[in-house]
Amino acid sequence: MHIAPNDNQNKPVIDIDDARVPLNYFNIVKLKNGQSFEYQVPRYETCIVPATGSVNIEVEGDKFDHIGNRIDDVWGGEPEGAYIPSGAKAKIICLSEDAEIFIAGARYEKELVPFAVRAAEIDLVQYGSDETKTHRKIKHILGAKYRDHVGRLLVSELFTVGQGGWSGFPPHKHDTDRLPDETRHDETYNFRFKPNHGFGMQLVQREDGKIGDAYHLVDGSTIILEKGYHPCVAAPGYEMYYFTILGGLSQRPLVQFFQPTHAYQIETIPGIKDMIAKFK
């Protein structure tokens, strides 16, 4: 499902217990210098990631200063974030002229320990090639490095490298818990384009062998992925970014099931196996 860009007025884009993706939570918060925003999400662990701007974060007696360093857009530096335990009360204070902040969440009831993720700690993976039209870069904010500190939440930023090309290819899904072949992970994306009048397409094929749905992606689009194979593509001449939230039903490590018709293409894409291994 596609949610068109809109002014959500700092209210959740995907709230708790959403019938479509009950394992996900997503909010976009916009603040001016000196403004603050408080939130508390019962039964969901969250991660605060400034898309742009710099913030201080206070959570249950801990304080993380100067999180975020990007000014103009998500291409302007490395991401930073802070992990907020399930049900904890968090306060975000804007330090920069303004800030746009993503809050990503996954259902998880156990309360863990908050921590900050600095730019130097981001886990970077680059794979694909210009020849295969699959060249992209992934910046894991909550990735394999934090597997022992997070319950079910995976948070990443994905960039197409160059202008145009495919992402999430070969087509794959993760909507059913049937280990060792696949895990149930609900997923939510928020897209940005450079230049911001760029566009792309999200394909969702909910049943193998049947025609799927295509969604027109623009700057600020949110996509909810509750079921099916889901590659996406950026139009030629435009760079595409998407903020990614994954919430696991029974475990944090993601096991993707690649569409059998196209799975052989894993062998044609440089570095893709390393990419697959990092979603843990």
Secondary structure by P-SEA (a helix, b strand, c coil): cccccccccccccccccccccccbbbbbbbbcccbbbbbccccccbbbbcccccbbbbccccccccccccccccccbbbbbbbbcccbbbbbbbccccbbbbbbbccccbbbbbbbbccccbbbbbbbcccccccbbbbbcccccccccccbbbbbbbbbcccbbbcccccccccccccccbbbbbbbbbbbcccccccbbbbbbccccbbbbbbbbccbbbbbbcccbbbbbbcccbbbbbbbbbbbccccbbbbbcccccccccccccaaaaaaaacc
